[in-house]
């Protein structure tokens, strides 16, 4: 999709000329014949760049530039004028313009200036998103819950050693994010962190991915390739879903953990590396050992420092802060404005059992942001699995909004209890609610 440039000039001939030049370069072009018209257009649709004439009646280019920067400081603006003086160039740059060109302009120079301004803006956006992402990582694994704070305390101690860490917990609890945090807390933070999904590759390829291969080791091995273990020397390797690796590879991984050396596939020369291993699984490895599906000696090598990550339902008090992080992240990515959650929406989020954990919460918030509009994230932004599968009875039936919500909740709970023959645990499971939260709702709604 072409990037859109808004051209602002009070002379129609200049507007048409710039439109032609920019269209030939592959950009979409909007035009405004004055400063106020330009500000109105900016309020109505996304624009990637503004080409702004300096000398215009009503509002000059600097005045328009100042208004633009108040509303969107990141939007790149290039000032164009026939009165090219050093003083005006300095004035424009000091006011926030990204560049300054004079009329009559050279088409090739215009193309370069526009391209560079757009590239700088894109780079700034990427840096901002990356900064938010890095800052947000730690918000995802911190919070008020005792279980998570206990896991973090153990992880920080483990980060100070070479000991292997085994992360346990349900799918979606953020084990890779936790592993990255351990790496960042360690003295190895300046060295590589490499994550390997042990079920993402065929077992024939996983050994080569881990340990590399020599030229001619197998069909298609046209040149030597270093494995992830070798590339991560001095850093950390995260083995995700380690409980699913094949018995043959379990043997080779055990030898590596014992000796800290390996041979490439098809090679005979031992290669020694210094890496920290963090493994993760949502499987019960003790049960797998009993069934003979996982080597007992490998299990003990991996299980030096086991850390169990709590599920989201076990850290219910952290849901508001996690939800707020995802809301602002996805609002930024979609260029929408959301100020926060309504009380009804937060109550539904806290009352849900979250079988998919933090990953499911992220998906729910992203869906609401993409399909909805602000300024608040409301009950109606939530999917059916959180709202009971139906829409709240409309307020025009003689009820206010809160009364309508409570009436609908009461009907859903009564129906679930009836189907479960009064078994509250079964009713909670059917509704996708935590049992404790269901009991609170039963009491609050006066259900007998």
C-alpha positions as a printed NumPy array, in Angstrom:
array([[  0.   ,   0.   ,   0.   ],
       [  1.554,   3.356,  -1.026],
       [  2.47 ,   5.87 ,   1.654],
       [  0.279,   8.979,   1.714],
       [  1.771,  12.469,   1.482],
       [ -0.242,  15.613,   2.162],
       [  0.825,  18.593,   0.007],
       [ -0.171,  22.018,   1.361],
       [  0.114,  25.094,  -0.891],
       [ -2.167,  28.034,  -1.709],
       [ -1.167,  27.983,  -5.391],
       [ -3.111,  25.355,  -7.436],
       [ -0.329,  25.091, -10.024],
       [  2.209,  24.114,  -7.351],
       [ -0.221,  21.564,  -5.877],
       [ -0.714,  19.918,  -9.274],
       [  3.024,  19.897, -10.   ],
       [  3.913,  18.303,  -6.659],
       [  1.07 ,  15.797,  -7.016],
       [  2.406,  14.713, -10.393],
       [  6.01 ,  14.39 ,  -9.189],
       [  5.097,  12.434,  -6.056],
       [  2.586,  10.194,  -7.878],
       [  5.306,   9.293, -10.377],
       [  7.458,   8.241,  -7.405],
       [  4.738,   5.832,  -6.248],
       [  3.216,   7.833,  -3.383],
       [ -0.471,   8.503,  -2.752],
       [ -1.08 ,  12.268,  -2.643],
       [ -3.676,  14.379,  -0.811],
       [ -3.868,  18.123,  -1.382],
       [ -4.854,  21.08 ,   0.799],
       [ -5.027,  24.697,  -0.351],
       [ -4.312,  26.22 ,   3.057],
       [ -3.223,  25.605,   6.618],
       [ -6.654,  25.129,   8.19 ],
       [ -7.753,  22.756,   5.436],
       [ -4.552,  20.769,   6.018],
       [ -5.216,  20.462,   9.77 ],
       [ -8.769,  19.266,   9.061],
       [ -7.496,  16.58 ,   6.671],
       [ -4.871,  15.417,   9.172],
       [ -7.615,  14.907,  11.741],
       [ -9.601,  12.696,   9.369],
       [ -7.089,  10.147,   8.005],
       [ -3.54 ,   8.805,   8.524],
       [ -0.812,  10.746,   6.691],
       [  2.837,   9.638,   6.53 ],
       [  4.427,  12.971,   5.483],
       [  3.462,  16.622,   4.994],
       [  4.982,  18.895,   2.322],
       [  4.156,  22.367,   3.587],
       [  4.492,  25.711,   1.81 ],
       [  5.989,  28.454,   3.969],
       [  4.238,  31.522,   2.556],
       [  0.432,  31.159,   2.724],
       [ -2.402,  33.553,   3.639],
       [ -4.203,  33.029,   6.948],
       [ -1.7  ,  30.641,   8.533],
       [  1.879,  30.51 ,   7.329],
       [  3.864,  27.29 ,   7.177],
       [  5.527,  27.71 ,  10.581],
       [  2.154,  28.266,  12.285],
       [  0.733,  25.15 ,  10.637],
       [  3.88 ,  23.214,  11.543],
       [  3.499,  24.173,  15.204],
       [ -0.108,  22.939,  15.235],
       [  0.883,  19.67 ,  13.559],
       [  3.646,  19.013,  16.094],
       [  1.261,  19.648,  19.008],
       [ -1.039,  16.892,  17.79 ],
       [  1.497,  14.44 ,  16.306],
       [  5.163,  15.168,  17.116],
       [  6.321,  12.121,  15.139],
       [  4.742,  13.159,  11.821],
       [  7.527,  14.282,   9.418],
       [  7.074,  17.707,   7.825],
       [  9.113,  19.255,   5.006],
       [  8.881,  23.022,   4.466],
       [  8.86 ,  24.27 ,   0.847],
       [  9.243,  27.916,  -0.089],
       [ 10.45 ,  30.166,  -2.856],
       [ 12.022,  32.412,  -0.24 ],
       [ 15.015,  30.241,   0.544],
       [ 17.018,  31.983,   3.2  ],
       [ 19.226,  30.523,   5.897],
       [ 17.143,  32.309,   8.538],
       [ 13.907,  30.656,   7.409],
       [ 15.59 ,  27.257,   7.121],
       [ 16.837,  27.569,  10.711],
       [ 13.401,  28.741,  11.875],
       [ 11.709,  25.755,  10.221],
       [ 14.146,  23.197,  11.655],
       [ 13.908,  24.723,  15.149],
       [ 10.121,  24.455,  14.937],
       [ 10.352,  20.747,  14.214],
       [ 10.55 ,  20.492,  10.418],
       [ 12.45 ,  17.454,   9.177],
       [ 13.879,  19.253,   6.157],
       [ 13.671,  22.387,   4.029],
       [ 13.732,  22.75 ,   0.24 ],
       [ 13.319,  25.74 ,  -2.034],
       [ 11.247,  26.431,  -5.142],
       [ 11.789,  25.862,  -7.967],
       [ 12.835,  22.413,  -6.769],
       [ 14.809,  19.736,  -8.531],
       [ 12.679,  16.545,  -8.89 ],
       [ 15.615,  14.278,  -8.029],
       [ 16.386,  16.324,  -4.916],
       [ 12.702,  16.228,  -3.905],
       [ 12.69 ,  12.425,  -4.251],
       [ 15.765,  12.066,  -2.02 ],
       [ 14.491,  14.454,   0.674],
       [ 11.068,  12.763,   0.817],
       [ 12.572,   9.269,   0.954],
       [ 14.986,  10.198,   3.752],
       [ 12.253,  11.89 ,   5.804],
       [ 10.031,   8.81 ,   5.538],
       [ 12.916,   6.492,   6.418],
       [ 13.793,   8.561,   9.498],
       [ 10.172,   8.526,  10.619],
       [  9.939,   4.769,  10.134],
       [ 13.155,   4.271,  12.08 ],
       [ 11.856,   6.415,  14.952],
       [  8.658,   4.365,  15.042],
       [ 10.597,   1.1  ,  15.045],
       [ 12.816,   2.32 ,  17.881],
       [  9.792,   3.464,  19.892],
       [  8.038,   0.127,  19.427],
       [ 11.211,  -1.77 ,  20.328],
       [ 11.728,   0.391,  23.427],
       [  8.145,  -0.224,  24.521],
       [  8.528,  -3.916,  23.795],
       [ 11.706,  -4.196,  25.862],
       [ 10.177,  -2.224,  28.716],
       [  6.983,  -4.237,  28.438],
       [  8.756,  -7.58 ,  28.687],
       [  9.408,  -7.092,  32.356],
       [  5.854,  -5.91 ,  32.994],
       [  4.678,  -9.302,  31.717],
       [  6.653, -11.231,  34.313],
       [  6.304,  -8.861,  37.255],
       [  3.267,  -8.044,  39.295],
       [  1.663,  -8.288,  42.693],
       [  1.228, -12.071,  42.894],
       [  3.302, -13.949,  45.427],
       [  3.759, -16.941,  43.102],
       [  5.315, -14.857,  40.307],
       [  7.517, -12.845,  42.663],
       [  8.799, -16.107,  44.161],
       [  9.619, -17.427,  40.685],
       [ 11.407, -14.174,  39.796],
       [ 13.488, -14.311,  42.978],
       [ 14.612, -17.875,  42.158],
       [ 15.334, -16.902,  38.535],
       [ 17.564, -13.988,  39.547],
       [ 19.589, -16.306,  41.785],
       [ 19.842, -18.853,  38.965],
       [ 20.98 , -16.126,  36.549],
       [ 24.106, -15.584,  38.639],
       [ 25.278, -19.176,  38.1  ],
       [ 26.073, -21.543,  35.229],
       [ 23.456, -24.009,  36.476],
       [ 20.866, -25.35 ,  34.033],
       [ 17.351, -24.008,  34.57 ],
       [ 14.166, -25.952,  33.836],
       [ 11.056, -23.794,  33.367],
       [  7.794, -25.604,  34.026],
       [  4.205, -24.479,  33.651],
       [  1.188, -24.435,  31.374],
       [  1.402, -23.37 ,  27.747],
       [  1.156, -19.625,  27.322],
       [  2.615, -18.636,  30.691],
       [  5.556, -16.845,  29.065],
       [  8.407, -19.308,  29.466],
       [ 10.486, -17.893,  26.59 ],
       [ 10.035, -14.361,  27.916],
       [ 11.129, -15.603,  31.355],
       [ 14.17 , -17.297,  29.808],
       [ 15.128, -14.044,  28.06 ],
       [ 14.837, -12.232,  31.375],
       [ 17.165, -14.729,  33.061],
       [ 19.657, -14.101,  30.26 ],
       [ 19.36 , -10.324,  30.716],
       [ 19.89 , -10.645,  34.487],
       [ 23.058, -12.681,  33.966],
       [ 26.636, -11.69 ,  33.147],
       [ 25.996, -13.167,  29.683],
       [ 23.526, -10.447,  28.69 ],
       [ 25.926,  -8.939,  26.121],
       [ 26.324, -12.335,  24.422],
       [ 23.776, -14.158,  22.202],
       [ 20.424, -15.494,  23.404],
       [ 19.211, -18.193,  21.013],
       [ 15.805, -19.865,  21.328],
       [ 15.176, -23.262,  19.746],
       [ 11.718, -24.823,  19.454],
       [ 12.349, -28.547,  19.809],
       [  9.07 , -29.481,  18.104],
       [  9.319, -26.869,  15.346],
       [ 11.694, -29.029,  13.266],
       [ 11.766, -32.621,  12.096],
       [ 13.966, -34.752,  14.356],
       [ 16.42 , -35.262,  11.489],
       [ 16.921, -31.505,  11.213],
       [ 16.932, -30.678,  14.917],
       [ 20.332, -32.301,  15.527],
       [ 21.857, -30.229,  12.724],
       [ 20.117, -27.128,  14.064],
       [ 21.588, -27.713,  17.527],
       [ 25.067, -28.962,  16.702],
       [ 25.627, -28.014,  13.045],
       [ 26.964, -30.276,  10.311],
       [ 30.014, -30.806,   8.134],
       [ 29.969, -30.556,   4.367],
       [ 28.689, -33.78 ,   2.834],
       [ 27.259, -35.071,   6.141],
       [ 23.948, -35.838,   4.41 ],
       [ 22.159, -35.147,   1.138],
       [ 21.913, -31.403,   0.635],
       [ 24.744, -30.527,   3.044],
       [ 26.745, -28.625,   0.44 ],
       [ 28.761, -26.662,   2.98 ],
       [ 29.693, -26.655,   6.638],
       [ 27.124, -25.101,   8.955],
       [ 27.591, -24.052,  12.571],
       [ 24.823, -25.082,  14.968],
       [ 23.006, -22.911,  17.476],
       [ 25.102, -24.266,  20.356],
       [ 28.265, -23.09 ,  18.635],
       [ 26.808, -19.721,  17.641],
       [ 25.673, -19.066,  21.22 ],
       [ 29.151, -19.536,  22.715],
       [ 29.398, -17.29 ,  25.792],
       [ 25.631, -16.76 ,  25.865],
       [ 22.408, -18.652,  26.538],
       [ 20.465, -21.333,  24.647],
       [ 16.756, -21.764,  25.375],
       [ 15.394, -25.226,  24.532],
       [ 11.617, -24.867,  24.33 ],
       [  9.41 , -27.979,  24.515],
       [ 12.42 , -30.087,  25.508],
       [ 10.105, -32.883,  26.6  ],
       [  9.321, -33.66 ,  22.954],
       [ 12.805, -34.422,  21.611],
       [ 13.518, -37.88 ,  20.222],
       [ 15.289, -40.588,  22.285],
       [ 18.323, -40.428,  19.982],
       [ 18.733, -36.698,  20.47 ],
       [ 18.154, -37.058,  24.215],
       [ 21.331, -39.135,  24.35 ],
       [ 23.378, -36.516,  22.491],
       [ 21.945, -33.68 ,  24.6  ],
       [ 22.834, -35.583,  27.776],
       [ 26.441, -35.97 ,  26.613],
       [ 26.607, -32.268,  25.837],
       [ 25.281, -31.306,  29.279],
       [ 27.829, -33.612,  30.911],
       [ 30.888, -32.617,  28.865],
       [ 29.914, -29.201,  27.448],
       [ 31.223, -30.33 ,  24.086],
       [ 29.775, -31.866,  20.937],
       [ 30.605, -32.868,  17.39 ],
       [ 28.925, -31.523,  14.301],
       [ 26.845, -34.018,  12.337],
       [ 29.313, -35.905,  10.153],
       [ 32.261, -34.52 ,  12.108],
       [ 34.856, -36.104,  14.398],
       [ 36.41 , -33.042,  16.009],
       [ 34.974, -32.182,  19.471],
       [ 33.884, -28.556,  19.877],
       [ 33.794, -27.081,  23.37 ],
       [ 31.558, -24.117,  24.207],
       [ 30.565, -22.101,  27.265],
       [ 26.801, -21.643,  27.277],
       [ 24.014, -21.571,  29.815],
       [ 21.115, -23.907,  29.089],
       [ 17.525, -22.98 ,  29.932],
       [ 14.978, -25.642,  29.044],
       [ 11.195, -25.479,  29.176],
       [  8.271, -27.838,  28.899],
       [  4.585, -28.011,  29.738],
       [  4.811, -31.793,  30.069],
       [  5.182, -33.737,  33.301],
       [  8.722, -35.052,  32.827],
       [  8.56 , -37.247,  35.93 ],
       [  5.618, -39.103,  34.404],
       [  7.46 , -39.293,  31.066],
       [ 10.464, -40.849,  32.866],
       [  8.192, -43.472,  34.462],
       [  6.728, -44.323,  31.036],
       [ 10.205, -44.614,  29.525],
       [  9.538, -41.713,  27.158],
       [ 12.239, -39.502,  28.652],
       [ 15.691, -40.421,  29.939],
       [ 15.927, -40.27 ,  33.712],
       [ 19.577, -39.144,  33.681],
       [ 18.765, -36.335,  31.234],
       [ 15.853, -35.258,  33.411],
       [ 18.153, -34.858,  36.395],
       [ 20.696, -32.954,  34.292],
       [ 17.997, -30.511,  33.208],
       [ 16.234, -30.302,  36.553],
       [ 19.055, -28.561,  38.44 ],
       [ 17.031, -25.412,  39.159],
       [ 13.346, -26.046,  38.421],
       [ 11.12 , -22.96 ,  38.343],
       [  7.362, -23.319,  37.911],
       [  5.64 , -20.358,  36.297],
       [  2.146, -19.735,  37.687],
       [ -0.816, -19.806,  35.355],
       [ -2.701, -16.561,  34.839],
       [ -5.593, -17.728,  36.997],
       [ -3.073, -18.146,  39.834],
       [ -1.96 , -14.512,  39.463],
       [ -5.398, -13.005,  39.044],
       [ -4.349,  -9.74 ,  40.699],
       [ -1.893,  -9.102,  37.849],
       [ -4.552,  -9.197,  35.111],
       [ -5.375,  -5.428,  35.147],
       [ -1.747,  -4.354,  34.668],
       [ -1.101,  -7.015,  32.014],
       [ -4.275,  -6.059,  30.165],
       [ -3.315,  -2.367,  30.276],
       [  0.112,  -3.168,  28.815],
       [ -1.419,  -5.124,  25.92 ],
       [ -4.059,  -2.425,  25.362],
       [ -1.485,   0.34 ,  24.937],
       [  0.814,  -1.881,  22.859],
       [ -1.867,  -2.875,  20.34 ],
       [ -3.389,   0.617,  20.297],
       [  0.035,   1.976,  19.341],
       [  0.49 ,  -0.65 ,  16.619],
       [ -2.961,   0.04 ,  15.115],
       [ -2.737,   3.828,  15.638],
       [ -5.913,   3.877,  17.729],
       [ -6.567,   5.7  ,  20.995],
       [ -7.71 ,   3.719,  24.03 ],
       [ -7.619,   5.418,  27.434],
       [ -8.286,   2.266,  29.487],
       [-10.874,  -0.322,  30.526],
       [-14.346,   0.092,  31.934],
       [-15.024,  -1.535,  35.306],
       [-17.333,  -4.082,  33.63 ],
       [-14.647,  -5.123,  31.144],
       [-12.   ,  -5.517,  33.871],
       [-14.386,  -7.572,  35.986],
       [-14.958,  -9.96 ,  33.087],
       [-11.209, -10.232,  32.473],
       [-10.533, -11.03 ,  36.12 ],
       [-13.358, -13.52 ,  36.317],
       [-12.315, -15.646,  33.341],
       [-10.222, -18.815,  33.91 ],
       [ -7.734, -18.1  ,  31.057],
       [ -6.892, -21.637,  29.899],
       [ -4.505, -20.082,  27.326],
       [ -2.853, -17.915,  30.   ],
       [ -1.007, -14.681,  29.094],
       [ -0.978, -15.578,  25.39 ],
       [ -4.78 , -15.831,  25.375],
       [ -5.12 , -12.522,  27.238],
       [ -2.941, -10.845,  24.608],
       [ -5.087, -12.304,  21.822],
       [ -8.324, -11.133,  23.464],
       [ -7.06 ,  -7.565,  23.88 ],
       [ -5.621,  -7.451,  20.347],
       [ -8.947,  -8.629,  18.894],
       [-10.866,  -5.958,  20.807],
       [ -8.503,  -3.198,  19.706],
       [ -8.446,  -4.242,  16.043],
       [-12.229,  -4.664,  15.716],
       [-13.325,  -1.889,  18.068],
       [-12.872,   1.807,  18.69 ],
       [-12.004,   3.809,  21.789],
       [-11.762,   5.741,  23.874],
       [-12.56 ,   2.966,  26.397],
       [-12.242,  -0.816,  26.116],
       [-15.691,  -2.004,  27.143],
       [-17.634,  -5.199,  27.843],
       [-18.702,  -5.244,  24.187],
       [-15.089,  -5.447,  22.977],
       [-14.767,  -8.897,  24.592],
       [-15.303, -12.187,  22.715],
       [-18.132, -14.593,  23.476],
       [-16.065, -16.932,  25.656],
       [-15.657, -14.11 ,  28.188],
       [-19.192, -12.734,  28.091],
       [-21.041, -16.029,  28.331],
       [-21.739, -16.295,  24.597],
       [-24.511, -13.738,  24.495],
       [-25.121, -10.016,  24.406],
       [-26.254,  -8.169,  27.506],
       [-29.949,  -7.371,  27.531],
       [-30.493,  -3.841,  26.175],
       [-31.136,  -1.043,  28.638],
       [-34.37 ,  -0.026,  26.897],
       [-36.167,  -2.873,  28.675],
       [-36.478,  -0.622,  31.669],
       [-33.093,  -1.438,  33.185],
       [-29.964,   0.638,  33.517],
       [-26.724,  -0.695,  32.099],
       [-25.37 ,  -2.131,  35.372],
       [-28.698,  -3.745,  36.194],
       [-28.866,  -5.275,  32.711],
       [-25.347,  -6.696,  33.068],
       [-26.132,  -8.212,  36.474],
       [-29.422,  -9.619,  35.203],
       [-27.668, -11.348,  32.327],
       [-24.931, -12.691,  34.611],
       [-27.496, -14.015,  37.064],
       [-29.366, -15.858,  34.299],
       [-26.137, -17.444,  32.99 ],
       [-25.031, -18.577,  36.451],
       [-28.441, -19.976,  37.414],
       [-28.582, -21.929,  34.148],
       [-25.048, -23.285,  34.639],
       [-25.795, -24.328,  38.241],
       [-28.967, -26.096,  37.11 ],
       [-27.107, -28.036,  34.423],
       [-24.388, -28.954,  36.939],
       [-27.046, -30.045,  39.474],
       [-25.777, -27.486,  41.952],
       [-22.1  , -28.432,  41.649],
       [-20.389, -25.034,  41.806],
       [-16.994, -26.299,  40.65 ],
       [-18.564, -27.862,  37.543],
       [-20.606, -24.722,  36.895],
       [-17.491, -22.556,  37.145],
       [-15.677, -24.779,  34.642],
       [-18.616, -24.637,  32.22 ],
       [-18.701, -20.838,  32.418],
       [-14.929, -20.498,  32.065],
       [-14.682, -18.868,  35.498],
       [-12.402, -19.453,  38.446],
       [-14.386, -21.201,  41.213],
       [-13.546, -18.524,  43.788],
       [-14.768, -15.781,  41.477],
       [-18.   , -17.672,  40.783],
       [-18.661, -17.984,  44.518],
       [-18.157, -14.219,  44.937],
       [-20.589, -13.541,  42.077],
       [-23.186, -15.935,  43.516],
       [-23.016, -14.081,  46.828],
       [-23.033, -10.62 ,  45.224],
       [-26.005, -11.434,  42.976],
       [-27.986, -13.034,  45.824],
       [-28.365, -16.385,  44.075],
       [-29.815, -19.019,  46.408]])
